[in-house]
Amino acid sequence: MHVFLPVIDCGPFLVEELKRAGIAATEDAMTGLIHAPALPDLPWLAFARQTLPEATEVKEASINAWADHIITRIAGILPDAQPWRLHLWPAYGEGKAGLHRCDLIRTALNERLKKRRRALLRSLEESASAFSSETSLVQAVLTGPDAGFVSVSAAPQPSQLRSLISPFLGGDVPHAEDKAAPSRAFAKVIESELRLGQQIESGQTCVDLGASPGSWSYVAIQRGAYVTAIDRSPLRDDLMRNPRLSFQQADAFKFRPQQPVDWLICDIIAAPQRSLDLLLDWLRERQMRRFIVTLKFKGSDEYHLMDALKELAPPLCADFRLTRLCANKNEVTAFGVVA
């Protein structure tokens, strides 16, 4: 069985997304977790925050029993000399009791590893960076004090399924804060970069479509990149004066750069099909090397449009992601690296 942690309030949408992929999934009414007998052939689930492949149900009454169970699961599976990570979190209650119990389990686990398997303890790493081909991931989610699920993803599975398995605990990325940004929309760029494991860098070139009031251009300029901003309306005054920004009052859907750019960033307010077509056109024309593009929805009737993107975009990419970011509202963000 595979267990999915859905985006908050999106469990039914994830069930439907899996159904369209030919997988009969069910939502646990008590925990909100989604259970499915298989992973999708096209491993992009916009409404899954985190995936626990081959998860097994666990019922252990004590802290020590939980620690022993996890060690039993990883023994002989994780290579001693390769890095692995442990994600342990509660999916029950609203207070600190679940978090405290997870801390106690982790402490008990470390004590046992110190006595029995020092090599595994030495290779246990604390990181949220992108998975390497040698990184394994052990996940334990508590659905109650004495129940939960454990999933062991041995390398190279976390790297291979990076579109489904997040390096962040529970797939959650804290919102970035910057009061100097023109709007909170800048957080979508930061989160996309973190999930992708690449960021806009100094000296790179960016095209920002639908740029006004300028939050996405703001991030790129702060990094030292050169930005061509396209919109019908100008950006914030300080951005318009910045020497690394070139503003063009034009139709974002018709604009093309004279030569490929390092980043296409696009948070334009438009029907999702138009943004989807725009991204595919840029990908087919190889107009950019990396991209972050928001698909904005009204209601849920057009979520099925993403199925076409899952089929058409990945063959054009070296890395493709599609997810509702923590910073998204009724939006889904596509981001990745062009092949």
C-alpha positions as CSV (number, residue, x, y, z in Angstrom):
1,M,0.0,0.0,0.0
2,H,1.1,3.5,-0.8
3,V,0.1,6.4,1.5
4,F,-0.2,10.0,0.4
5,L,-0.4,13.1,2.6
6,P,-2.7,15.5,0.6
7,V,-2.5,19.2,0.5
8,I,-4.7,20.7,3.2
9,D,-8.3,20.5,2.3
10,C,-7.5,18.8,-1.0
11,G,-8.0,15.1,-0.1
12,P,-11.0,14.7,-2.5
13,F,-9.1,16.4,-5.3
14,L,-6.1,14.0,-4.8
15,V,-8.5,11.0,-4.9
16,E,-9.9,12.3,-8.2
17,E,-6.4,13.0,-9.5
18,L,-5.5,9.4,-8.8
19,K,-8.7,8.1,-10.2
20,R,-8.0,9.9,-13.5
21,A,-4.6,8.0,-13.5
22,G,-6.5,4.7,-13.2
23,I,-5.9,4.2,-9.5
24,A,-8.7,3.6,-7.0
25,A,-7.7,5.5,-3.9
26,T,-9.5,6.1,-0.6
27,E,-9.3,8.8,2.0
28,D,-9.2,7.9,5.6
29,A,-11.8,10.0,7.3
30,M,-10.0,10.0,10.6
31,T,-6.5,10.9,9.5
32,G,-7.1,12.5,6.1
33,L,-4.4,10.3,4.6
34,I,-5.0,8.8,1.1
35,H,-4.4,5.1,0.6
36,A,-3.7,3.6,-2.9
37,P,-2.7,0.2,-4.2
38,A,-0.2,1.6,-6.8
39,L,1.8,4.7,-7.7
40,P,0.7,6.5,-10.9
41,D,2.6,5.7,-14.1
42,L,3.0,9.4,-14.6
43,P,4.5,10.3,-11.2
44,W,3.2,13.9,-10.8
45,L,0.4,14.5,-8.3
46,A,-0.5,18.2,-7.9
47,F,-2.4,17.6,-4.7
48,A,-0.1,15.3,-2.8
49,R,2.1,17.1,-0.3
50,Q,4.1,13.9,0.5
51,T,4.3,10.3,-0.6
52,L,5.1,7.2,1.6
53,P,5.8,4.4,-0.9
54,E,5.2,0.8,0.3
55,A,3.9,2.0,3.6
56,T,3.0,-0.6,6.3
57,E,0.6,0.0,9.1
58,V,2.2,-0.1,12.6
59,K,0.6,-0.5,16.0
60,E,3.1,-0.1,18.8
61,A,2.1,0.9,22.3
62,S,5.4,2.2,23.6
63,I,8.2,4.6,22.6
64,N,10.8,1.9,22.6
65,A,8.6,-0.4,20.6
66,W,8.3,2.2,17.9
67,A,12.1,2.7,17.8
68,D,12.7,-1.1,17.6
69,H,10.1,-1.4,14.8
70,I,11.9,1.3,12.7
71,I,15.3,-0.4,13.3
72,T,13.9,-3.7,12.2
73,R,12.5,-2.2,9.1
74,I,15.8,-0.6,8.0
75,A,18.1,-3.3,9.0
76,G,19.7,-4.9,6.0
77,I,18.0,-2.5,3.6
78,L,19.9,0.8,4.1
79,P,23.6,0.6,3.1
80,D,25.8,1.5,6.1
81,A,28.0,3.8,4.0
82,Q,25.3,5.8,2.3
83,P,23.3,8.8,3.6
84,W,19.8,8.4,4.9
85,R,17.2,10.7,6.4
86,L,14.5,10.1,9.0
87,H,11.2,12.0,8.7
88,L,9.0,11.4,11.8
89,W,5.9,13.5,12.4
90,P,2.4,13.2,13.9
91,A,-0.8,13.3,11.9
92,Y,-3.2,13.5,14.9
93,G,-4.2,16.1,17.4
94,E,-3.6,19.9,17.4
95,G,-1.3,20.2,20.4
96,K,2.3,19.3,21.2
97,A,1.6,15.8,22.5
98,G,2.2,14.2,19.1
99,L,5.3,16.2,18.4
100,H,6.7,15.3,21.8
101,R,6.0,11.6,21.2
102,C,7.9,11.8,17.9
103,D,10.9,13.5,19.6
104,L,10.9,10.7,22.2
105,I,10.8,8.0,19.5
106,R,13.7,9.7,17.6
107,T,15.8,9.9,20.8
108,A,15.1,6.2,21.6
109,L,16.0,5.3,18.0
110,N,19.3,7.2,18.2
111,E,20.2,5.5,21.4
112,R,19.6,2.1,19.9
113,L,21.6,2.9,16.8
114,K,24.5,4.1,18.9
115,K,24.5,0.7,20.7
116,R,23.7,-1.6,17.7
117,R,24.4,0.1,14.4
118,R,26.9,2.9,14.7
119,A,27.5,2.9,11.0
120,L,23.9,3.7,10.3
121,L,23.9,6.4,12.9
122,R,27.0,8.0,11.3
123,S,25.3,8.1,7.9
124,L,22.0,9.6,9.3
125,E,21.8,13.2,8.0
126,E,19.7,16.2,8.9
127,S,19.0,17.9,5.6
128,A,16.2,19.2,3.3
129,S,18.4,19.5,0.3
130,A,17.5,17.7,-3.0
131,F,18.1,13.9,-2.8
132,S,21.2,12.5,-4.3
133,S,21.1,9.1,-6.0
134,E,22.6,7.6,-2.9
135,T,20.1,9.1,-0.4
136,S,17.5,6.9,1.3
137,L,14.5,8.1,3.2
138,V,12.7,6.6,6.1
139,Q,9.3,8.0,7.0
140,A,7.2,7.4,10.0
141,V,3.8,9.2,10.4
142,L,1.9,8.7,13.7
143,T,-1.9,8.6,13.2
144,G,-2.3,8.2,17.0
145,P,-0.1,7.6,20.0
146,D,0.1,3.9,19.3
147,A,-0.6,3.7,15.5
148,G,0.8,4.9,12.2
149,F,2.7,4.0,9.1
150,V,6.3,3.4,8.3
151,S,7.8,3.7,4.8
152,V,11.4,2.9,3.8
153,S,12.5,4.3,0.4
154,A,16.0,2.9,-0.3
155,A,18.3,4.7,-2.6
156,P,17.9,5.6,-5.4
157,Q,14.1,5.7,-5.1
158,P,13.8,9.1,-3.4
159,S,15.8,10.7,-6.2
160,Q,14.0,8.8,-8.9
161,L,10.6,9.7,-7.5
162,R,11.6,13.3,-6.5
163,S,8.3,14.5,-8.1
164,L,6.4,12.5,-5.5
165,I,8.8,12.2,-2.5
166,S,9.7,15.6,-0.9
167,P,13.0,16.1,1.0
168,F,11.0,18.3,3.4
169,L,9.3,16.9,6.4
170,G,5.7,16.1,5.4
171,G,6.4,17.9,2.2
172,D,5.9,21.2,4.0
173,V,8.0,24.3,3.2
174,P,7.6,27.3,5.6
175,H,6.5,30.5,3.9
176,A,9.3,32.9,3.1
177,E,9.0,36.3,4.7
178,D,10.2,39.6,3.2
179,K,8.3,42.8,4.0
180,A,10.2,44.7,1.3
181,A,8.7,42.6,-1.5
182,P,5.9,44.2,-3.5
183,S,3.5,41.4,-2.5
184,R,3.6,38.0,-0.8
185,A,3.6,36.3,-4.2
186,F,7.4,36.3,-4.0
187,A,7.2,33.3,-1.7
188,K,6.1,31.1,-4.6
189,V,9.4,31.7,-6.3
190,I,11.4,30.9,-3.1
191,E,9.4,27.7,-2.5
192,S,9.7,26.5,-6.1
193,E,13.4,27.0,-6.0
194,L,13.7,25.1,-2.7
195,R,11.7,22.2,-4.0
196,L,13.7,22.1,-7.3
197,G,17.0,22.4,-5.6
198,Q,18.1,25.2,-7.9
199,Q,17.7,29.0,-7.6
200,I,18.1,32.1,-9.6
201,E,21.7,33.3,-9.5
202,S,23.7,36.4,-10.1
203,G,24.3,37.2,-13.7
204,Q,21.6,34.9,-15.0
205,T,18.8,36.1,-17.3
206,C,15.1,35.9,-16.6
207,V,11.9,36.7,-18.3
208,D,9.0,37.6,-16.0
209,L,5.6,37.4,-17.8
210,G,2.8,39.2,-16.2
211,A,5.3,40.8,-13.9
212,S,3.4,43.7,-12.2
213,P,3.6,44.7,-9.4
214,G,7.0,42.9,-9.5
215,S,7.4,40.4,-6.7
216,W,8.9,37.7,-8.9
217,S,11.2,40.2,-10.6
218,Y,12.1,41.5,-7.1
219,V,13.5,38.1,-6.1
220,A,15.6,37.8,-9.3
221,I,17.0,41.3,-9.0
222,Q,17.8,40.8,-5.3
223,R,19.9,37.8,-6.5
224,G,21.8,39.9,-9.1
225,A,20.0,38.5,-12.1
226,Y,19.0,40.5,-15.2
227,V,15.2,40.6,-15.7
228,T,13.0,41.4,-18.7
229,A,9.6,42.2,-17.3
230,I,6.6,42.0,-19.5
231,D,3.2,43.4,-18.6
232,R,0.5,45.9,-19.5
233,S,1.2,47.8,-16.3
234,P,4.6,49.0,-14.9
235,L,6.2,47.5,-11.8
236,R,6.9,49.2,-8.5
237,D,8.9,52.4,-9.0
238,D,12.1,51.2,-7.4
239,L,12.2,48.1,-9.6
240,M,11.5,50.2,-12.7
241,R,14.6,52.3,-11.9
242,N,16.8,49.3,-11.3
243,P,19.5,49.0,-14.1
244,R,19.1,45.2,-14.2
245,L,15.4,45.4,-15.1
246,S,14.2,46.0,-18.6
247,F,10.4,46.6,-18.8
248,Q,8.3,46.1,-21.9
249,Q,4.7,47.1,-22.1
250,A,3.5,44.2,-24.2
251,D,1.3,41.1,-24.4
252,A,2.9,38.4,-22.3
253,F,1.4,35.6,-24.3
254,K,3.0,36.9,-27.5
255,F,6.5,37.8,-26.2
256,R,9.5,35.7,-27.1
257,P,13.2,36.5,-26.1
258,Q,15.8,37.1,-28.8
259,Q,17.8,34.2,-27.4
260,P,17.0,31.5,-24.7
261,V,17.1,32.8,-21.1
262,D,18.1,31.1,-17.9
263,W,14.7,31.4,-16.3
264,L,11.1,31.8,-17.4
265,I,9.0,33.0,-14.4
266,C,5.3,33.6,-14.8
267,D,2.6,34.3,-12.3
268,I,0.2,35.8,-14.8
269,I,-3.5,36.0,-14.0
270,A,-5.1,34.0,-16.8
271,A,-7.2,31.0,-17.6
272,P,-5.3,27.8,-16.7
273,Q,-5.4,26.5,-20.3
274,R,-3.7,29.7,-21.6
275,S,-0.9,29.5,-19.1
276,L,-0.5,25.8,-19.8
277,D,-0.3,26.4,-23.5
278,L,2.2,29.2,-23.0
279,L,4.5,26.9,-20.9
280,L,4.3,24.1,-23.5
281,D,5.1,26.6,-26.4
282,W,8.2,27.9,-24.5
283,L,9.3,24.3,-23.8
284,R,8.9,23.2,-27.4
285,E,10.8,26.2,-28.6
286,R,13.5,25.8,-26.0
287,Q,13.2,29.4,-25.0
288,M,14.4,28.9,-21.4
289,R,16.6,26.6,-19.4
290,R,14.5,26.6,-16.2
291,F,11.0,27.7,-15.4
292,I,8.4,28.5,-12.7
293,V,4.9,29.0,-14.0
294,T,1.6,29.3,-12.0
295,L,-1.6,27.8,-13.2
296,K,-4.5,29.7,-11.6
297,F,-7.9,28.1,-11.2
298,K,-11.5,29.3,-10.5
299,G,-13.1,26.4,-8.6
300,S,-12.1,22.8,-9.3
301,D,-13.8,22.1,-12.7
302,E,-10.6,22.6,-14.7
303,Y,-8.1,20.6,-12.5
304,H,-8.3,17.8,-15.2
305,L,-6.4,20.1,-17.6
306,M,-3.2,19.3,-15.7
307,D,-3.4,15.7,-17.0
308,A,-2.3,16.9,-20.4
309,L,0.6,18.8,-18.9
310,K,1.8,15.6,-17.1
311,E,2.0,13.9,-20.5
312,L,3.4,16.6,-22.7
313,A,5.8,18.5,-20.5
314,P,8.1,15.8,-18.9
315,P,9.5,14.5,-22.2
316,L,10.8,18.1,-22.8
317,C,12.4,18.4,-19.4
318,A,15.3,17.0,-17.5
319,D,13.3,17.6,-14.3
320,F,9.6,18.5,-14.1
321,R,7.5,19.2,-11.1
322,L,3.8,20.0,-10.7
323,T,2.4,20.8,-7.2
324,R,0.2,23.1,-5.3
325,L,2.8,24.9,-3.3
326,C,2.3,25.8,0.4
327,A,2.4,29.4,-0.9
328,N,-0.3,28.8,-3.5
329,K,-4.0,29.6,-3.1
330,N,-6.3,28.0,-5.7
331,E,-3.2,27.5,-7.9
332,V,-0.8,24.8,-9.0
333,T,2.8,25.6,-9.9
334,A,4.8,23.9,-12.7
335,F,8.6,24.2,-12.4
336,G,11.6,22.4,-13.6
337,V,14.7,22.2,-15.8
338,V,14.5,22.0,-19.6
339,A,16.1,19.0,-21.3
